[in-house]
Amino acid sequence: MSKARLNISLDQDLVDFVKVYVRENRTTVADVITQFVLSLKRHAQGESMEIILSDPDFYKAILNVKSTLSDGTAKWHTFEEVFDD
């Protein structure tokens, strides 16, 4: 899908928060905004993620991934290690 530029103005405290958030979560401001807007779109269209997140095993797996990424214990692999035949 093609991309378009969108300029927004936010309160300084929100700008400061999102800069810290993206650094701590190894993501980008664009990704945070995209995920937020996609969430709004899904909610407006009745395509909530509640069904997926209500699965206890899936929810535990997501929490585990978040924890290992946050505390730095995640084991990273090279592209070759994952996809090399």
N, C-alpha and C positions, 0 to 999 in steps of 0.2 A: 504494500500500500504506500502511496506517495505521502510525503510529510509536508506539513505547512508550518510556518512560523507563527507563534502566538506570543505577544508581549503582554505581560501582566504586571500590575503593581500591587505589592503586599505591604502590610505594616512591617516595620523594621524588626519587631520581635519575632514575627513569623519567618522572615528571611533568615534571621540568625538561627532560629530553631531548625529550619529545613537544611541549612548548611551543616550543622552539627549532625543531624539525623542521617544525611546521605553519607557523610564521612564515616560515621560509626557503623552504618549498615552496608557499606561498600556498594552504593548505588549512585544514581544521578538524580538531580532535581527533575529532569524531564521524565525519568521513569516513575518517580513519586507522583507527579502530576498526572501522567498517563494512567497509572493504576487507580488513582482517585476518580478520574473522569470515567474510566471503564466501570468502576464500581457504581457510580451514579447512573450510568447508562443501563447496566444490568438490572439495577433496582427499579428504574423507571419502566423497563420492559418486562419486569416480572421474572427475570432470570437470576435470582439470588443464588449466592454460593452457600446458603444455609444448609442445603441438602448434603453437599459434599462435606462441609465442616462439621455436620452433626454426626458423621461416622466416627466413633471413638478411636478406631485404629488410625484413621487418616489424621485426625486431630493430634493424636500423640506423636505421629511421625513428623508433622509440621512443627510441633513444639521442639522435638529433638533436633531437627535441622536448624531451626532458629537458634537454639542453644549452642550447638557446635559451631555455627558460623560466628555467633557473638563472642564466644569465649576463645576462639582460635584453635579449637581442637579438631576441626574438620580436616580430613585427609584429602588433599588435592592431587589430581592426576593430570598428566599431560594429555593432549589430544591423541597422541600415538598410543599411549597406554590404554585408552578407552576404545579407540576405533581402529587400531592397527590389526590387520588380519594375521 
